[in-house]
């Protein structure tokens, strides 16, 4: 009995240790006409930062590949005024959002991640915080759905 349990434990460990990472295609589309605009530059910056975060934190779970069935399209970012009369004159009254679309087969999920971290200099950057949260959300979705993605 003990031998059978040991074999089962080793089998489970081996199957999880040899699990293949999920392929992910992370991209953004160019603007109509292929022109470089402030919006397209912003999307490219988001793409670069999210890619960097995924490669740093999720390299065992995710591998970036152009031929992946799982795709995430970076749509852009917005900054929203969430101030009240008391905070209107400070940078605390803003919230940055990063939007993306996750697709796998017929499944589509809109991702809208926000951050209201105080912006600028040593105090932090709201958009960078939102981009980091987007990478974490993608990684969590992949972990939660890994069995269906194989």
PERA-V893923 format. One record per run of one state. SS is the DSSP state (@ for helix, = for strand, . for the rest). FROM is the first residue (numbers start at 0). TO is the last residue. Records with the same first field share a line. If there is no record, write none. Layout:
SS: FROM-TO + FROM-TO
This chain:
.: 0-0 + 17-20 + 27-30 + 34-36 + 57-60 + 64-68 + 81-89 + 104-105 + 115-119 + 123-124 + 149-149
@: 1-16 + 31-33 + 37-56 + 90-92 + 120-122 + 125-148
=: 21-26 + 61-63 + 69-80 + 93-103 + 106-114
